[in-house]
């Protein structure tokens, strides 16, 4: 068979194109990571770090796809999907998982830690607290394996109309809470009216007056543009937010041991990276919120808040069947 000149040129161009692109191989596994938040946020930084490390150290056997901003759904629904293995990994706050893991409610107890460094020492990889929650996952049969617990910054109060300088300013305000009994009971102690609202619905809730007040991390507040509907920010630093990196149990079980190790190590290193990013964001975001977005900033004294809540800690832990977790964190 004789090939025409045009055909030869086309084939030659195709060969050079393939050569330039290099060999392509399909990954043996594709892992989908869910986060609920928009960037900038430590969770998305952690997801990007995990993707880079997993793909590099698995020599391309694992491909990682990141779905941020709740593209795959809200956390409770995502946790259900992970039990089936349709979503593989998630990085999120523990407070959004209390429906499936009630013990996580302990981390929403205000003024439990004095700093992020102290908190990481208490809950980080290798700690008795992490081992405890790994066991809780197994006992509750949530269909997930806990890879790491970490921190994603302080949580602070913000309101639609009220400038907060102390506890008295909170009385009568409708306070948005996640589905966490600890949150509801905590804010009730200030005379607030708890209203349960999912994170993805929070902007609308503040905008329409369903809630008057909310609390969040600074990256979450900034990334979701909540300063537009809650422009009064009080740096109460009442909670150091604890996050979890978890993997679907069906996904984990189908990975060979060497790749399980790659994923586990990537979660631990991403966790440490997330803590550093959280510190960075907390420092930089306050200035930007004031200068770029006109946020009204106050720095209330913490002692009046602590005085109201301190007597409730042991009582709340006992009432919510969290005494074991409370003692672990306080020892």
N, C-alpha and C positions, 0 to 999 in steps of 0.2 A: 504494500500500500504506500502510495506517495503522499506526503503531507505538503500542503500549500505553505507559502511563505508566511501568510498571516497566522495560520494555525500554529506553525512552529514558534513564531514570536509570542503568541498568546500562552503557549505551554511553557516557554522559557521564562516569561514574566511570572507565571504561576509558581514555577520552581523557586525563583529568586524570592518571591513573596513569602513562601513557606520557610525558606532557609532563614530569611531575616527575622521572621517571627519566632523561630526556634521550635523545638519539639513541645507539644502541648499534651498534657495528661489530665484526665479527669480525676478528681479527688475521690478517694474511697468513701469518705464520709463528709457530709455537709451539716454543720451545726448552726442553728439559728439562735441568736442572742436577743432577748427582749430587754428593753429598758422603757420606763414610763415617761422619761423626761426629755426636754429639749436641751440642746447645748447652748451655752457652756454648762457642763455639769460633770462631777466626778464619775458618775455611773457611765456616761458615754466615753469618757477618757479611759476608764477601766475596760470597757468593751473593746475599744480600739487596741489597747495594749494586749488584751487576751488574743484578739484576732492575729496580731502581728506575731506574737510568741508561738501560738499554737500552729499557725501555718508554717513558720520557719522550722520549728523543732520537730514537726511531724514529717518534714521533707515533702510537703505537699499532699500527704495522705488525707489531711483534714482541711477542708475549706470552711471559713467562718463568715456568716452573713449577719450584719447588725441591723436590727429594727428598733429604732429609738422612737420617742414621742408617743408611745402607746399604740404604734401601728398594728400590733398583734392583739390589742385588747387591754383591758384593765387588769391589774394584778390578780384578783381572785379568779377570773376566767383563765388567765394565762397559767396559773398554778394547776388548774384542772386539766388544761391541755398538756402540760408537762407530764402529768401522770400517764397520759396516753403516748407520750413521745413525739407529739406533733410539733411541739416547741422544745428546744433542747436545753437552753441555758437562760437564766434570768439574773439581773443585778438590780436590786431594788431595796427599799426601806423595809425593815422588819415589821413596822406598824401596819403595812398593807397586807400582811400575811397572817394576822391574828385570828381570822376566821378558821383557817386550817391549822394554825400552830398557836393556840392561845397563850402559850408560855412566852411568846415574843412580846406580849404586852408589857413585860417588865421594863423593856427598853424605852418606853414612853414615860416612865416615871421621871418627873423633872428633878433636876439637881442631884442626879444619881452619881455623876462623875464631876470632878473638878476641872478636868482638861482632857483634850483628845489623846495626849500621850498616856495619861492614866487609864483612859477607857480602852485604848488599844492593848495595853498590857493585860487588862482584865479579860477582853473578849477575843483577842487576835488568835491566829493559827497556833496550835499547840497548847492553848490555854484549857483549863478545866471547863470553862464556860462553853468553848467551842465543842469539846468532847460531849458535854451534856446535851447540847442541841443536836448534835449528830445522832445521839441515841433517841432524842425526842422525835426526830424525823422518822426513824425506823419504827418506833412504837406506835406512832400515829398513822403510819402507812400512807403518807401524803404523796407517794410516787416520785419523790425527789431525794437527792443526796446533797447534803450541805458541803460545799467546797471551802468556804471561808466566810468569816464574819469580819466586818470592817467598819469604818467610820466615814461619814460624808459631810462633816461640818456641824456647826451649831444650828439650832432651830430658834427662831425668834418670832415675836408677835407682830402682826400688822393689822391695821383696821381701815375701814372705808372712810370714816369721818372723825373718830375719836383719837386725840393725841394722848398716848399712854405714858404717864410719868410714874405711876405706882399702881398697886392693886386696886385702890378705890376707883380708878378709872374704868375698870373692867365690869363693874356691876351692871347687870341687866343686858349686856351685849350678847347677841346670838353668836356663839362660837362654833366655827366649823371644826369637826373632828373626823378622823378616819374611823372605820368600824372597830374601835378599840375601847373597851370598858374603862381602861386606865385613863385614857384621855377624857372621857366624859365625866368621870368622877373627879379628876384633877381640876378641870376648869369650873365645875360646879362649886368647888370649894371657894372660888373667887366671886360667887354670885352670878356666874355666867349661865347662859342657856345653851347647852350643847345641841348642835345640829349635825347629823351625820351626812357628809357629802363626799362622793368619790373625787379623787384628785382631778381627773379629767373634766369634771363638772364644776370645779371650784371657781374658775373665772366667772362663769355665768352666775353662780350662786352669790358671789360678792357684788357683781354688777347689778343684780336684780333685788338685792336686799334679803335674799333667803338667809344669808349670814352677814353679820356686821364685822366679824373679826376672824382671823385665821392665824395659823402659825406654820412655819415652813423653814427649810434650809434657805440660805441666801442664794445658792445657785438655782434652786427650784423656783424661788420667788422671782428671780431675774429672768431665767430661761423661759418661763411661762408668761412673762410680762404681767405678773400679778400686781406690780406697782401701779398699773393703770387703773385698777379697781380697788386697791388697798394701799394708798400712797403714804400712809402714816406707819413708819417702821420703828418699833421699839426693840433695841438690842437687849432683850431679856436673857438670851443665851440659856434658856431654861432646860434645854435638852441637847445632848450630843447625839446626833442621829446615827444609829447603828444600821448597817445594811448587810444583806446576805447575798452571796453568790452561790446559786444552787443549780444543779444539773438534773435533768430528767432521769429517773431511774432506768427506764427502758433504754434510753440513749447510752447511759453509763455502762449498762450490762452488755451492750453490743460492741463496745470498744475493747480491743485487746489490751492487755495489761500495760504494754509499753506506751500506748496512746492515752490510757487512763492517767498514767503518770505525767504525761505532757500537759494534759488539761488541768490536772490538780496543781501542778507547779505554776502554770500560767495564772490560775486563779489566785494563788497566794502572792505572787509577785505583783499582779494587778491590784490586789488589795492594798499592798504597801504604797503603790503609786497613787491609788485613790485617796489615801490619807494625806499625802503630800499635796495633791491637787486641791483637796478640801481646805487645807490651811491657806493655800495660795488664794483660792477664791474668796474665802471669808475676809481676808485682808484687803483684797483689791476691789471687791464688788461694792462694799459700803461706800467708798469714795465715788465710784461710778454712778451708783444709784442716786446719790445726792446731786452730783454735778450734771449728769446727762439726763436724768429723768425727774428731777425736782422732788424727790422723795423727802418728806418731813421726818427727820431722824431725831430720836430721843435715846438716851442711855440711862434707863432707870436703875436705881440702886437695887441690887439683887436681894439684900438681906430681908426686906419686907415680904418679898415673895417666898423666900426660903422659910421664914418664920411661920407663914400660914401652912406651907406644905410639909415641913419636916415632921410634925406630929402625925401626919396622915400616912407616911411611908410604910411603916410596919403594919398599920391597920389595913391599908389598901392591899398590901402583899398577901396578908392573911385572908382577907375577904375574897380576893380574886384567885386564891389557890396558887399563889406565886411565891410562897415563903422559901421554897427550896432555891429558886432562882435568885431571890433577894439576898439570901445568905451567901450564895456562891459569889455574888458581885461585891458584897460588903467585906468578905474575908480577904 
